[in-house]
Amino acid sequence: MRREPRLLVLSNLERWASQWDQLVDQSPLPSPFQRSWWLSGAGGTRICLLLVVDDDQLLGGLALEEGRRLGLPCFRMLSAGPLCPDHLDLLAAQGEEEVVIRSVRDWLRRPGARLFDLEGIRADSRLITALPTHVRCELLAVAPWVALPAEFEDYRAARPANFRRNLRKASTRLTAEGATCRIERGESAVRSLGALRQLHSAQWGDRSHFLPSFERFAAACRLAAEVDEVAFHELTVGETIIAIFVSFEVAGRVSLYQSARLTDTRWRDSATVLLAAVIADACTRGLTEVDFLRGDEEYKSNYAPEQRELFRLRAAHGRTGRVALMVHAVVRKVRHLVARLISGVVH
């Protein structure tokens, strides 16, 4: 008779990292933001990893971080906030889903008041069944994506005619200016972190929500470079980088995470040309899809016609927790209304 699995609550994956990454590979939608290198590098200060184990076998788990809200413990998905991790969920080995959900559910619903505010959750998530009852589920964003054929020409032929024409003109013009593409991996990728930061700061300045969390992102990239799961694509003219994209490559999927470019009109459309080169490289290397992650910006539809939904789950445990969740919901509505009123006055 099988013993009841144990649930471990840890601040790091320790010896379970390899098995955790195997579970990511086996998950319905492998996300770079659940890789051990992301959790270790980009995690916050109060990491809470729930691991369901049977002797030396990892059956599944959930990566959270703990904070405070309205005087109560509040759990979020690990690295949630400005770093915007997507396609998150509880992990479970095939055939062990119910065991993992039950173990996690028992811990989340143990005595005591607490809040849950979980962003970036994928559709059809297993996690929702482990949370306390009366979960508030709202659509957070969509993530455009596209399946890749073996040949880039087949991919390009499927894009809108006007987009293909503009891409051809931009490529011709920038090539005439001496622009070339290069890819940095491993230690070279780590050295490209400085260029990304400099370009992003020049482009966005104080408006950037990403830069305050850059060091956490950089720490994750350094670890990802060790296993060749991060790439920096650069469009250069001589020694000058005019555009840069950083992407994560996990389980055959390319996730386009962050970009920056020079804003000089001379280098207009540089991001368009570089992005096409990123996708061409993915096709050549046999990767199966490109994920643009959250955001329905208009330009993405030219590259990726499909969309996945991402959700935000809010829940509370205990009477005090439920009251706090109601108060928080009211405060959010009031803030939203005030913001709309102010916007109306300004315009």
C-alpha positions as CSV (number, residue, x, y, z in Angstrom):
1,M,0.0,0.0,0.0
2,R,1.4,3.4,-1.0
3,R,2.3,5.8,1.7
4,E,0.7,9.2,1.7
5,P,3.0,11.7,0.0
6,R,4.6,14.5,2.0
7,L,4.2,18.2,1.3
8,L,7.4,20.2,1.8
9,V,7.4,24.0,2.2
10,L,10.8,25.3,1.1
11,S,12.5,28.6,0.2
12,N,14.5,27.0,-2.7
13,L,14.3,23.9,-4.8
14,E,17.6,22.5,-3.6
15,R,17.9,18.9,-4.8
16,W,14.5,18.9,-6.4
17,A,15.4,21.4,-9.2
18,S,16.1,18.8,-11.9
19,Q,12.8,16.9,-11.3
20,W,10.9,20.2,-11.1
21,D,12.2,21.2,-14.6
22,Q,11.1,17.8,-15.9
23,L,7.6,18.6,-14.6
24,V,7.7,21.9,-16.5
25,D,8.6,20.0,-19.7
26,Q,5.7,17.7,-19.2
27,S,3.2,20.4,-18.3
28,P,0.4,21.3,-20.8
29,L,2.1,24.6,-21.6
30,P,5.8,24.7,-20.5
31,S,6.5,28.2,-19.2
32,P,10.0,29.7,-18.8
33,F,8.6,31.4,-15.7
34,Q,8.3,28.1,-13.9
35,R,11.8,26.9,-14.7
36,S,14.1,26.5,-11.7
37,W,16.5,29.2,-13.0
38,W,13.6,31.7,-13.1
39,L,12.4,30.8,-9.6
40,S,15.9,31.0,-8.2
41,G,16.9,34.2,-10.0
42,A,13.7,36.3,-10.2
43,G,12.1,35.1,-6.9
44,G,11.2,37.6,-4.2
45,T,12.4,37.6,-0.6
46,R,9.7,35.4,0.9
47,I,9.7,32.4,-1.5
48,C,7.2,29.7,-0.6
49,L,7.6,26.5,-2.7
50,L,5.1,23.8,-2.0
51,L,6.5,20.4,-3.1
52,V,4.6,17.2,-3.0
53,V,7.1,14.3,-2.7
54,D,7.0,10.5,-2.4
55,D,10.3,9.4,-1.0
56,D,12.8,10.7,-3.6
57,Q,10.2,11.4,-6.3
58,L,8.8,14.9,-6.9
59,L,5.1,14.5,-7.8
60,G,4.3,18.2,-8.3
61,G,4.1,21.5,-6.6
62,L,3.3,25.2,-6.6
63,A,5.7,28.2,-6.6
64,L,4.4,31.1,-4.5
65,E,5.7,34.1,-2.6
66,E,4.2,35.5,0.6
67,G,3.6,39.1,1.5
68,R,1.1,41.1,3.5
69,R,-2.1,42.9,2.5
70,L,-4.7,44.5,4.8
71,G,-2.8,43.0,7.7
72,L,-3.1,39.4,6.5
73,P,-0.7,37.0,4.8
74,C,-1.2,37.3,1.0
75,F,0.2,34.8,-1.4
76,R,1.1,35.6,-5.0
77,M,2.6,33.6,-7.8
78,L,6.4,33.7,-7.5
79,S,7.9,36.8,-9.2
80,A,4.5,38.3,-9.9
81,G,4.4,42.1,-10.5
82,P,6.5,44.1,-12.9
83,L,8.3,41.0,-14.3
84,C,4.9,39.7,-15.6
85,P,5.4,35.9,-15.6
86,D,2.8,34.2,-17.8
87,H,1.2,30.7,-18.3
88,L,1.6,29.8,-14.6
89,D,-0.1,26.9,-12.9
90,L,0.4,24.1,-10.3
91,L,2.7,21.4,-11.6
92,A,1.9,17.7,-11.4
93,A,3.4,14.5,-12.8
94,Q,1.1,12.5,-15.2
95,G,-1.3,10.4,-13.1
96,E,-0.5,12.3,-9.9
97,E,-2.7,15.3,-10.5
98,E,-5.3,14.5,-7.8
99,V,-2.7,13.7,-5.2
100,V,-0.9,17.0,-5.8
101,I,-4.0,19.1,-5.9
102,R,-5.2,17.5,-2.6
103,S,-1.9,18.1,-0.9
104,V,-1.7,21.7,-2.0
105,R,-5.3,22.3,-1.2
106,D,-4.9,21.0,2.3
107,W,-2.0,23.5,2.9
108,L,-3.8,26.5,1.3
109,R,-6.9,25.8,3.4
110,R,-5.3,25.1,6.7
111,P,-6.6,27.1,9.7
112,G,-5.9,30.8,9.6
113,A,-6.9,33.8,7.6
114,R,-5.1,34.5,4.4
115,L,-5.5,36.1,0.9
116,F,-4.6,34.8,-2.6
117,D,-3.9,37.1,-5.5
118,L,-2.6,35.0,-8.4
119,E,-1.8,36.6,-11.8
120,G,-0.8,35.1,-15.1
121,I,-2.7,31.9,-14.6
122,R,-3.2,29.8,-17.8
123,A,-6.7,28.8,-19.0
124,D,-7.9,25.4,-17.7
125,S,-5.6,25.8,-14.7
126,R,-5.5,23.0,-12.2
127,L,-4.8,25.6,-9.5
128,I,-8.3,26.9,-9.2
129,T,-9.5,23.6,-7.7
130,A,-7.0,23.9,-4.9
131,L,-7.9,27.4,-3.8
132,P,-10.5,28.1,-1.1
133,T,-14.1,28.3,-2.4
134,H,-15.7,31.4,-4.1
135,V,-12.6,32.1,-6.3
136,R,-12.9,35.4,-8.2
137,C,-11.6,34.7,-11.7
138,E,-11.1,37.5,-14.2
139,L,-9.5,37.8,-17.6
140,L,-6.2,39.5,-17.1
141,A,-4.8,39.6,-20.6
142,V,-4.2,37.6,-23.8
143,A,-1.0,36.2,-25.1
144,P,-0.6,36.0,-28.9
145,W,1.2,33.0,-30.3
146,V,1.9,31.2,-33.6
147,A,2.9,27.7,-34.4
148,L,6.0,27.5,-36.6
149,P,6.5,25.6,-39.8
150,A,9.9,24.0,-40.7
151,E,10.6,26.8,-43.2
152,F,10.5,30.5,-42.5
153,E,9.3,31.2,-46.0
154,D,6.2,29.2,-45.3
155,Y,5.7,31.3,-42.1
156,R,6.2,34.6,-44.0
157,A,3.9,33.5,-46.8
158,A,1.1,33.1,-44.3
159,R,1.4,36.7,-43.0
160,P,-0.7,39.6,-44.3
161,A,0.4,41.0,-47.7
162,N,0.8,44.5,-46.5
163,F,3.0,43.3,-43.6
164,R,5.2,41.3,-45.9
165,R,5.6,44.3,-48.2
166,N,6.6,46.6,-45.3
167,L,9.0,44.0,-43.9
168,R,10.7,43.6,-47.3
169,K,11.1,47.4,-47.7
170,A,12.4,47.8,-44.1
171,S,14.9,44.9,-44.5
172,T,16.2,46.3,-47.8
173,R,16.6,49.8,-46.3
174,L,18.4,48.7,-43.1
175,T,20.6,46.2,-45.0
176,A,21.7,49.2,-47.2
177,E,22.6,51.0,-43.9
178,G,24.9,48.1,-43.0
179,A,22.5,46.5,-40.4
180,T,23.2,42.8,-39.6
181,C,21.7,40.4,-37.1
182,R,23.6,38.4,-34.5
183,I,22.6,36.0,-31.7
184,E,24.3,35.9,-28.3
185,R,24.0,32.8,-26.1
186,G,25.8,31.5,-23.0
187,E,28.4,33.9,-21.6
188,S,27.8,36.3,-24.6
189,A,24.2,36.5,-23.6
190,V,25.2,37.6,-20.1
191,R,27.4,40.3,-21.6
192,S,24.4,41.6,-23.6
193,L,22.4,42.4,-20.4
194,G,24.2,45.8,-20.2
195,A,23.1,46.7,-23.7
196,L,19.5,45.8,-23.0
197,R,19.4,47.8,-19.9
198,Q,21.0,50.9,-21.6
199,L,18.7,50.8,-24.6
200,H,15.6,50.2,-22.5
201,S,16.5,53.0,-20.2
202,A,17.1,55.4,-23.1
203,Q,13.8,54.4,-24.7
204,W,11.5,54.4,-21.7
205,G,13.3,56.2,-18.8
206,D,11.2,56.7,-15.7
207,R,8.1,55.3,-17.5
208,S,9.6,51.8,-17.4
209,H,8.0,49.3,-15.0
210,F,10.7,46.7,-15.9
211,L,13.9,48.5,-14.9
212,P,13.3,48.6,-11.2
213,S,13.2,44.8,-11.3
214,F,16.1,44.4,-13.8
215,E,18.5,42.8,-11.3
216,R,16.1,40.0,-10.6
217,F,15.6,39.5,-14.3
218,A,19.4,39.6,-14.9
219,A,20.0,37.0,-12.2
220,A,17.5,34.6,-13.9
221,C,19.2,35.2,-17.3
222,R,22.6,34.3,-15.9
223,L,21.2,31.0,-14.7
224,A,19.3,30.4,-17.9
225,A,22.5,31.0,-19.9
226,E,24.1,28.1,-18.1
227,V,21.5,25.7,-19.6
228,D,21.2,27.6,-23.0
229,E,17.6,28.7,-22.5
230,V,18.0,32.4,-23.1
231,A,19.1,34.2,-26.2
232,F,19.8,37.9,-27.0
233,H,19.1,38.8,-30.7
234,E,20.7,42.0,-31.7
235,L,20.5,44.2,-34.8
236,T,23.8,46.0,-35.2
237,V,25.4,48.6,-37.4
238,G,29.1,48.3,-36.9
239,E,29.6,48.3,-33.1
240,T,26.3,50.0,-32.4
241,I,23.3,47.9,-31.3
242,I,20.2,49.5,-32.7
243,A,17.6,47.0,-31.5
244,I,17.7,44.0,-29.1
245,F,15.3,41.2,-28.2
246,V,15.7,38.8,-25.3
247,S,13.8,35.5,-25.6
248,F,13.5,32.3,-23.5
249,E,13.6,28.9,-25.2
250,V,12.0,26.2,-23.2
251,A,10.6,22.8,-24.3
252,G,10.7,23.8,-28.0
253,R,8.9,27.1,-27.4
254,V,10.3,30.6,-27.9
255,S,8.9,33.2,-25.4
256,L,9.6,36.8,-26.5
257,Y,10.2,38.5,-23.2
258,Q,11.7,42.0,-23.5
259,S,13.0,44.4,-26.2
260,A,14.5,47.8,-26.7
261,R,15.7,49.9,-29.6
262,L,17.2,53.2,-30.6
263,T,14.5,55.8,-31.3
264,D,16.3,57.7,-34.0
265,T,14.0,57.8,-37.1
266,R,17.0,56.5,-39.1
267,W,16.5,53.2,-37.4
268,R,12.7,53.0,-37.7
269,D,11.4,49.5,-38.2
270,S,14.5,48.0,-36.7
271,A,12.4,46.0,-34.2
272,T,10.2,44.7,-37.1
273,V,13.2,43.4,-39.0
274,L,14.9,41.9,-35.9
275,L,11.7,40.2,-34.8
276,A,11.4,38.5,-38.2
277,A,15.0,37.3,-37.8
278,V,14.2,35.9,-34.4
279,I,11.4,33.9,-35.9
280,A,13.5,32.8,-38.9
281,D,16.1,31.5,-36.4
282,A,13.4,29.6,-34.5
283,C,12.2,27.9,-37.7
284,T,15.7,26.9,-38.7
285,R,16.4,25.4,-35.3
286,G,13.2,23.3,-35.3
287,L,11.3,25.2,-32.5
288,T,7.6,24.7,-32.6
289,E,6.1,28.0,-31.7
290,V,6.7,31.7,-30.8
291,D,4.8,33.1,-27.8
292,F,4.5,36.9,-27.5
293,L,3.4,36.7,-23.9
294,R,0.8,39.0,-22.4
295,G,-0.4,42.1,-24.3
296,D,-2.7,42.6,-27.3
297,E,-0.6,45.3,-29.0
298,E,-1.7,45.7,-32.6
299,Y,1.7,44.8,-34.1
300,K,1.6,41.3,-32.6
301,S,-1.3,40.3,-34.7
302,N,0.9,40.6,-37.8
303,Y,3.2,38.0,-36.4
304,A,0.9,35.8,-34.4
305,P,-2.8,35.2,-35.2
306,E,-3.6,32.9,-32.2
307,Q,-4.3,34.0,-28.6
308,R,-4.2,32.3,-25.2
309,E,-6.1,33.8,-22.3
310,L,-4.4,34.6,-19.0
311,F,-6.4,35.0,-15.8
312,R,-6.2,36.5,-12.3
313,L,-7.5,34.4,-9.4
314,R,-8.5,36.1,-6.1
315,A,-9.6,34.1,-3.1
316,A,-9.5,34.2,0.7
317,H,-9.5,31.7,3.5
318,G,-11.2,32.3,6.9
319,R,-13.9,34.8,7.7
320,T,-11.4,37.6,8.3
321,G,-9.8,36.8,4.9
322,R,-13.1,36.9,3.1
323,V,-14.0,40.3,4.7
324,A,-10.5,41.6,3.7
325,L,-11.0,40.4,0.1
326,M,-14.4,42.2,0.0
327,V,-12.8,45.4,1.3
328,H,-10.0,45.2,-1.2
329,A,-12.5,44.7,-4.0
330,V,-14.4,47.8,-3.0
331,V,-11.2,49.9,-2.7
332,R,-10.1,48.7,-6.2
333,K,-13.5,49.8,-7.7
334,V,-13.3,53.2,-6.0
335,R,-9.8,53.8,-7.3
336,H,-10.8,52.8,-10.8
337,L,-13.8,55.1,-10.6
338,V,-11.6,58.0,-9.4
339,A,-9.1,57.4,-12.1
340,R,-11.8,57.5,-14.7
341,L,-13.2,60.7,-13.3
342,I,-9.8,62.3,-13.2
343,S,-9.1,61.2,-16.8
344,G,-12.4,62.7,-17.9
345,V,-11.6,66.0,-16.3
346,V,-8.1,66.1,-17.8
347,H,-9.4,65.5,-21.3
